[in-house]
Amino acid sequence: MNNQNHLEIEGIINASFKGAWEKVGGIPLVARNLYYLSKNGIKEITILIPPNKKPPDLKKWAANSKINFIEKEKSLFYYLSQIKSKTLFYIDSSFLFDERIIKKVLYCCPNTIFLKDPSDKNSERLLVALLDKAGVDLWKNNCITELFNKSRILYLDDIDPYSLEMRGEVKPYVVYVHDKKSAKDATWILIKSMQKKVMDLPAEYIDPIFEDYLTALLCNTAITPNMVTLFSLIIALIIAFLFYQGHFIIAAFCTYIVEVLDGVDGKLARTKLEFSRFGEYECLVDYFYENLWYISLGIGLKKLYCKNLPLFLSGIMVTCDTLDNILYTLSMKWFNKNLDLLSSFDMKFRKIAGRRNIYCFMFMIGFCSGYYLQTFIATSVWAFITVAVHTVRLIQHKRKLR
């Protein structure tokens, strides 16, 4: 089924259960599912709410989709049969669904149903379904068991675990939410699923410990991802000043705060579904303050050693970082894929390649040992080696296309 056919699909979100209104990742489950349906091209969405419940303001998550609230006072298939479109997409909003499940069902033929596992057939509860009028009539005139028997059933094992956004395999999830405790558990599962793969060693094994707890703490507050980014930028500027003034050790350890916050703002945005144009340019902010660090560090070391070598090293760091960014841009242009994902070697090299997180740990260890200039020399050499490796790898992959 093509995206253009989604214009002919009407969505139904069953938010008549208590769990649909529990907050998972800082927003009600019904809002999250509304966002997913709207994002995937469904323009008309009916939300079934409990009787006597005041329709909430969910426009923030609806984008350009039209929302219609109906109090659920009759059986579910009654409301399904009232849909005017030829095809409807139904979702039970008392569950936290991996977005990949929604996409998978949407791109199937009508009368496709998703169940967590075969035992769900016994519960006679519809979780996610793409139905046409024949499917609805089959359920109405017979029973839901007959609908299961005559439909294509997808299970959790049928969902591709690979996530392009997360750069690797992330286990698909479905979580039933019925109270605050289950909502809290679902939030943790959601946050854990936001961890990107193919990262440098600190970002993969150390940073998530702090990032996940901070994200969980902030997702139920009014703090936005942009606020986290701005706070991170302020700390980054303070670090540059500390390097400039010669406070190398404290500045090096403060870089780890920025490293963690850089992961938090992204996870918080994906968890709370709060995206902005400012967030799209975060990479430019990172480029600015990272290179400001290298320049400030070079000036600070020049004042300490009374030599011009630190300034030369600053130039190497800035040049290598710029060239590396260009190589990553070319990789996306030529292969539509991140440079680190082009082969198993590139994935493994990413773990130790010269990047901010690796440099920060080198600074912390080297500066605490009293080797200020030697450490800066080591990071500069590693930055040069990284660019050389990435250049060779990109040329090799480019030649394979010929």
C-alpha positions, 0 to 999 in steps of 0.5 A: 500500500502506498502513502497516497492510499493513506488519504483514503484510510480513516483512523480510529483510536480507542481511548475509552480505557483508563490506560489511554490517558496515562502519561508515558514519556511525559504525554498521554498514550492517546496523544502518542498514538495520534501523533504516529497516525498523523505522521504516517499520513492518516488525515481523518482520525476518530478518537473514542473517549469514555462517556461524559469525558470532556474532549481534551486538546490534542491539536499539538500532536494532530498536525494537519489531521482532522480529529473527531471525538466520540463518546464510546457507549456501544460496542466497538464494531458499531463505531467501526461500521460507521466509518465512511472510508473504504478502509480504516486503521484501528489502534487500542490506545491503552498500549504503548506500540513501537511505531514500526508496528503501526507502519508495518500494518499500514503498509499491508493489505486490508484485513491485517491484524497485529497481535503480540503473540498467538495467545492474544487470540484468546483475549478477543481484544483487537490491538492494531488492525487495518480493516475494510468494510468486508472485515468489519462486517465479518466481525459484526455478523460473526465474532472476532475469532472469525475475523482473526481466522480470515485475516492476516495476523502479524506478531511481534516477531514479524516486525523487523528489529533493525531501526535506521534512526537508531543505527542498528537493531532495537527490539520491537515492543508492545506494553499494556498500560493500565495504571501509573506503575505500568505507565512508568515501566512503559516509559523506561522501555520507551527511553531504553529504545531511544539508545542509538547503536554504533556509537563511540565507547563512552556513548555506548557503555557509560553515557546511557546510565546518566542519560536515561535517568535524566530523561526519565526525570525531565520527561514529566516536567515543563523542561523542553529539549531546546532548554537542555540544548541551550543549557548545554551550550552555556556550559560549553561556553564556560568550558571554553573560558576555563580552557582559555584561563588555564583551568584544564582539569576542571574544564576537561571534566566539565566536558562530560556534562555536555557529553551527557546533556547532548544525549539527553536532549535527543532522547527527551525530544524523541520521548516527549515528541517535541521536535523543533527547527532549532533541534535540526540545527543542533549539529551546527551548535555542536560544531561551534562549541567543540572547535571553540574548545580546541581553540581556547585550549590551544591559547591556554596552553600557549600561555602556559608553555610560551610556545606556538605549538598549541596553536598549531595543534588547535588548527589541526583539530579544527581542520580535522573536525571540519574535514570529518564532517565533510566526509560524513556529508559526502557519505550521506549524499553518495550512499544515503547512509552514515559513514559509520554504517557502510561496513562492519569495519566502519562500525567497529572503528566508530567506537574509537574514532577521533570524536568529541567524546573520545577526546574528552576522555583523553583530556580527563586522563591526560590532564589529571596526569599532568601531561597537558601538551602531550595529551593535546598532541595525542588528540591531534594525531588521533584526529588526523589518523581518523580523517585519513582512515575515513577518507580512505574508506569513503574512496574505497566504498565509492569505487565499489559503486563503479 
